Amino acid sequence: MTLLGALSNIAAILTATVAVWAFGRYVWERRQKRLRLEQYLREEKTAGGGQGKRTLLHLVAHLGMSESELLDAAFRSRCVRRRLGVDAQGRAARLLLEYDSGDPKDDLPR
């Protein structure tokens, strides 16, 4: 019985270790996706291409992330603002994401 008890204790420790590692990797990957989105939108805004607003389809194509990953990253970010694109009748037609540093000097065109 002691061998069986020792094996069960080792299995419990390994299970907990793998769970902590998996959670850490999940959190790290989410952070990396958020940073990639912020960096891309910051570069697009400073490059002077319009106002720096990009649609989800544009971001999916350029960042290689799914729409749900982009929305998750955008809603967790303090720097990414969500804007609505409207159609001719004034109804919401698309969701635009834009980098906003919070500093008015950074947001002015150069």
FENCOR-V800543 format. One record per residue. N is the residue number from 1. PSI is psi as a letter, one per 20 degrees, with the letter a starting at -180 (NA if undefined). Layout:
n & psi
N & PSI
N & PSI
This chain:
n & psi
1 & h
2 & h
3 & g
4 & g
5 & g
6 & g
7 & h
8 & h
9 & g
10 & g
11 & h
12 & g
13 & g
14 & h
15 & g
16 & g
17 & g
18 & h
19 & g
20 & g
21 & g
22 & g
23 & g
24 & g
25 & g
26 & g
27 & g
28 & g
29 & h
30 & g
31 & g
32 & h
33 & g
34 & g
35 & h
36 & g
37 & g
38 & g
39 & g
40 & g
41 & h
42 & g
43 & g
44 & h
45 & g
46 & h
47 & i
48 & j
49 & n
50 & b
51 & j
52 & j
53 & p
54 & q
55 & r
56 & h
57 & g
58 & g
59 & h
60 & g
61 & h
62 & h
63 & i
64 & k
65 & q
66 & r
67 & g
68 & h
69 & h
70 & g
71 & h
72 & g
73 & g
74 & g
75 & h
76 & i
77 & q
78 & i
79 & i
80 & p
81 & q
82 & p
83 & q
84 & p
85 & p
86 & q
87 & a
88 & h
89 & j
90 & j
91 & q
92 & p
93 & h
94 & r
95 & p
96 & q
97 & q
98 & q
99 & p
100 & o
101 & i
102 & i
103 & o
104 & h
105 & h
106 & h
107 & i
108 & q
109 & q
110 & NA
